[in-house]
Amino acid sequence: MSTDLDRTVTFIEKARPPLEDGAYELTATQTVPNQNPGSFSTTSTFIVQGERFSIAPSEIDSVFPPDLASGEFEGVLPLVVLNRATLPWERGTGGPWLAVLTVDDDSASSFRLIELIVKQMTVKDLVESGVTITAQDDPQVSGTGTLPANRLSYGERLLKVLEYGQTPDDPCAVVDIPLELFNQIAPAEADLPYLAHVREVDVIGSRGGDPTPELHAVVIGNRLPKVDTPARSFLVSLEGMLDYLPGSDGRQSPAIGPEIAFVRLIVFRSWSYTANDDDQSLRRLLNALDVGTLALPTAVPDSSFGTRLAAALAAQERGHPSPADAAVLMQNALLMGYVPMNHHARGGGRTVSFYRGPLAPLPPPAATATYYSGPDAANAYNPQTGMFDVSYGAAWQIGHLLALQNAGMANELYQWKRSLSLYDAWLAEQQLLRERMQGQNLFASYLTPAAPTRDDAGSEPAVLIPANVAAWFEKLGTLQGVPFNYLVPDERMLPPESMRFFYVDAGWVDALTDGAFSVGRATVAEDSPEARHSPQVRRLARERGRRRTASEATADDAVPLTGFLLRSAAVTGWPNLRVSGFSDPKFSDPLACQVFALSKDTVMCLFDGVVASLYVREPPEQLHHGAEIAGDGSCSTTLRSLVDVPAQSITAGEQFPDHPTVVVSLRGTPAAPNGRTVDVSATAKTIAAALAARGQSPQSGVTSAEFAVEMTQGVVEVGFTL
């Protein structure tokens, strides 16, 4: 496997924004020599605004454990992956202002999870009752706090004067946490710096296929869920709440008065899950997949099937097939990926026709037609059986409909075709004038044609396809936008928890492309612009975004496109799974690939070439952290090297060969335990000492980056060989 495929994730301590949220004054001064006054200045105020009372759903990439999941999460610290790397450090708290709190029915003897309800409120519900709230940018905007006396929240110390653009009626989601529970589950101030970090992840083999590395912020929880007990995690704001956080031992902050019974916090995301021991981990889900080719289930052919098929084909050609021959022929059709479908004929009659989508279980034959005049011309008819193969006709029709659905592209395509017709008419007119004038060029400025736009080979004297249209056809070549029932015509072909491999039928894609290209078409002759440019459009679709001009596609057009469909809870629970494909069974010759989400539990992966082996990996941005829990309830993590150690053949991030363990401290004492809340700062000190004993002492000490590396539970990677 290449080195590039091995580099997947880099841990970074933090990503501080250039400017934190708030108001800033900018003063500019100009000094003019020999003038009185000689100094002139002006001051301007500008605002940096960011999330405070709500976070846009698009800013949250994923959560782990997944929402509503049930699996082996006992030793997992829940986390939230954010798409903006600077988000946890954008408010002036010194450290991260976001935290993940985890609760379950075992958190306190008098508490039940169902009682913890997220409610929709407004900013004034976070401020003490009777306190007047004003806005910094508009004194006319005001409100009055409504927070009950027995609840602690951000209060007037933080929200009495709101920042620019904020009002007391801004909506927010909140949760009221019993004070006893808050002291159990909330991180200590010393813990917070370790509970947020940044990951630079390699997105090769992910949905979208863009190889550019991405930066994600990750906020980690500090509590381990209990087996067979429902748990819920909350992404909350701790802005201005540092004085009220419990101590590292879980003791209540002395700043909290005796009248307080609940702590009200803003909630940006909440999700539920259950830890169990039912073997529902990613590795077990992938290893248990039903792997096969994309076809309707049928009897596996035996060694005599080839002989029986040849006899059945011969009997069919003679016009006297027996019922046994018909059964063999039908089995052969199903093995080739065909599905019998009800066919309503144009004349009102009904029959049955065969259909196969673009994803075939066997290498399909090469396409021969240059273009089709319509969907009926793309259908195939077998006079021996009296049945149609409507695969290409259906492809042509859906391509036409998809193009019409995209009005902007369709209009641009029509205008481009119109320009071709006008250009051809102009060329014909010039030729006629030259013939009439016997080659004399009396009007050079009019009769000398402007140099037309040509492709790189200089062979096509016509305007190239517009960039937007070309990009649309390139996406169409990867079947983006094609309805799922055209890809998989029968659900039995892709049952739950299955992986189905296929070849992409280039003829089906050609028919799809030709249907889309038919927008604005009147008639097609062999020398028409439609016929001349149809091969170019088909090349664009087959190139799948790898090239921009038609002349660059030569031998690569013959490279087959293969792939697989994956329908599994692994897709639901682990979004953005990474895929690496290889053309050999030894995982050594990588293939370019793209992954597309088709539904919540189904993805499609396409490879440029015939895939022989592949890896499916846990997404690095969703890489989770946690501890190994022993039978006595003690927790530990296996120490990893932070640097390359060539003498021991260790690379950074790998576990040491002797697998040394580090104790993960939990709050409380053996006599008075505090559930499964991790004493993060104490654990970080233990990790620092263990690394120092092995000669690895980071210059900045153990930060959130090193803490994340040491608490990582490993990357799940499952290989498949065809």
C-alpha positions, 0 to 999 in steps of 0.5 A, a space after each residue: 500500500 502506498 504511503 499516501 494512503 497510510 497518512 490519514 489524520 494529524 492531531 493539533 492542539 487548537 485552532 485559535 481564530 485570528 479574532 475572537 467574537 466581539 466588538 473591536 475599535 480600529 484607529 488610524 492616524 496620519 501625521 503631516 510634517 510641518 503642519 499644525 495640527 499635524 496629526 489626524 486620526 479617526 476611529 471605526 468600530 467593527 464586529 466579529 460575530 459567530 455562534 453563541 445561542 445556536 449553531 447551524 446544523 451544517 457546522 456539525 459534521 457528525 457525532 459518536 456514538 451515532 444517534 440512536 445507535 446500540 453497540 459496543 460503546 462501553 469504553 467510548 468517550 462521546 464526541 462531536 465533529 465540527 466542520 469549522 476548526 476554530 469554533 470551540 475557541 471563538 469566544 473569549 473564555 481562554 479555553 474551549 467554550 463548548 463541552 460534551 456532557 453525558 448522562 444516563 439512568 445510573 448517573 444519580 440514584 434519584 434521576 431518570 434520563 427521561 426527565 432531562 428534556 431539551 426545551 425551546 426558550 429565549 435569551 431572556 430565560 437565561 438571565 435572572 428574573 427582573 434583570 433588564 437586558 439591553 443590546 449593545 448596538 440598539 438601546 431601544 432593544 431590551 427585555 427582562 430576565 425570567 430565570 427562576 431563583 433556584 436555577 443557575 445559568 449564564 445570567 446578568 454577568 454575561 448577558 446583561 448587555 448583549 453583543 451586536 446583532 443579539 436580542 433578548 428574544 433570540 431563540 435557544 435550546 436549553 436543558 435544566 440539569 439537576 445540580 447534583 448531576 451537574 457536579 457529577 458529569 461536568 468537566 473541571 476547569 482543569 479538564 477543559 483544555 484537553 477536551 477539544 482539539 483539531 484534526 487534519 484528515 485525509 479525505 481520499 476515498 470518502 464521499 465526494 472524493 476530493 483529496 484535499 485534507 480537511 480541518 475538523 474541530 473535535 469536542 470530546 466528552 469526559 464520561 464513559 457510558 454504562 452497558 445496557 443503560 440508555 445514555 444521552 450526550 449534549 453539546 453545550 455552552 460553558 461560556 462564562 461558567 468556569 467559576 461554577 464547574 466542579 473540582 477535579 474530585 467532583 466537589 461542588 464549586 463554592 461559588 454556587 449558592 445554597 438556593 440553586 437546584 438546577 443548572 440551565 445550559 444552552 444545548 446545540 446538539 443532543 443525541 441518544 445511544 446505548 452501550 451493549 455487548 451484542 457485537 455491533 461494532 464497526 468491525 463486526 458489522 463489516 465482517 458480517 456483510 453478505 458479499 456478492 454481485 448485484 443480481 437477483 438471488 437465484 440458484 448458484 450454477 453448477 458445473 453443468 450449467 454451461 452445457 445446459 445453457 448452450 442447449 437451451 439457447 439452441 432450442 430457443 433458436 429452433 423455436 421449441 424450448 422446453 420448460 426446463 430450457 426456459 428455466 435455464 434461460 431465465 436463470 442466466 438472465 438473472 445471473 446477468 443482472 436482468 430483472 423482468 418488469 411489467 411493460 405497458 406498451 404504447 398501444 395499450 397492451 401489456 407484456 413483460 420486458 427485461 431491464 438491467 441498470 447501469 450496475 452489472 454483475 458481469 463485464 457488459 459488452 461494449 456499446 456500438 451506437 453513436 447516438 439514438 434518435 429517441 428512447 425506442 431506438 435504444 431498446 433491443 428486441 429479441 424475436 426468438 423470445 418476443 421480449 424487449 430489453 428496455 435498459 438503454 431506452 430507460 437510460 435515455 429517457 431518465 437522462 432526458 428528464 434529468 437534463 430538463 429538470 436542471 433548467 439552467 444547464 438545459 438552457 445553456 445547452 440549448 444556446 450552445 447548440 443554437 450557436 453551433 447551427 448559426 456557426 455552420 450556417 455562417 460557414 456554408 454562406 462563406 463557402 457559397 460566396 467564395 464559390 460565386 466570387 471565384 476565390 476572389 476576396 474582395 471584402 476581407 474584413 467580412 469574408 475572412 472567418 474568425 479563428 474558431 475555438 478548437 479542441 487541443 488536437 485542433 480537429 473540431 472547428 466548433 465551439 467547445 461545450 460550455 464549462 457548466 454543461 461539461 461539468 454537469 455531464 461529468 457528474 452524470 457519468 458517475 450516475 449522480 442524480 440517477 434515481 435509486 430504482 434505476 440503479 437497483 430495480 429490485 430491493 432483493 438485489 441489495 438486502 440489508 447488511 450487504 455489499 454488492 460488486 458491479 461493473 458499470 455498463 458504459 453503453 447504459 451511461 452512453 444512452 443516459 448521456 445521449 438522452 440528456 444531450 437530446 435537449 433542444 434536438 429536432 432531427 439528427 443526421 450523420 453530418 449534423 452538429 448533434 452527431 458530430 458532438 455526441 462522441 465528445 459529450 460521451 467522453 466527458 461523461 466517461 472521463 468522470 471529471 478527470 479531464 476537461 477537453 475531448 482530445 485528452 481522452 484516448 486509451 483511458 476511455 477503455 478503462 472499465 468503471 467498477 464499484 460496489 454498493 454498501 447497505 449497512 448500519 455501518 454507513 448509518 453509524 459511521 458516516 464518511 467511511 473511507 475506501 481504498 481500492 486496489 487492482 490486485 489481490 495483494 492490496 498494492 496497486 491503488 485505484 482512484 475512487 469516489 464514494 457517493 451517499 445514496 441514502 442514510 444507510 447506503 453508499 456507492 463507491 466507483 473505481 477507475 479500473 477493475 477492483 480486486 481488493 479493497 479496505 473499508 476504514 473508519 473515518 479519521 475525523 470520527 476516530 473515537 477515544 476512550 478507555 479499556 475497562 477491566 472486570 473490576 471497573 478500572 480503566 486504562 489506555 495503551 501508550 502510543 509513541 508520539 514520534 518515529 522511533 526507527 530503531 524499534 520500527 515504530 512510527 508516530 501514533 503507533 502503540 509501543 511493541 510491549 503495549 504498556 498501559 496507563 491508568 485512566 483516573 476516574 473521579 472520586 475514590 474507591 470508597 466513594 466513586 463518582 460513576 464513570 466520569 474521567 478525571 481528565 487532568 489527572 489522566 493527562 499528568 499520568 500520560 505525561 509521566 509515562 511518556 517521559 519515562 520512555 524519553 518522550 516529553 513534548 516541548 509544550 507538555 501533554 496538550 489536547 493533541 497528545 491526550 487525543 493520541 493516547 486515548 485513541 482506541 484505534 482505527 477499524 480497517 476491514 479488507 475484502 478480496 474478490 
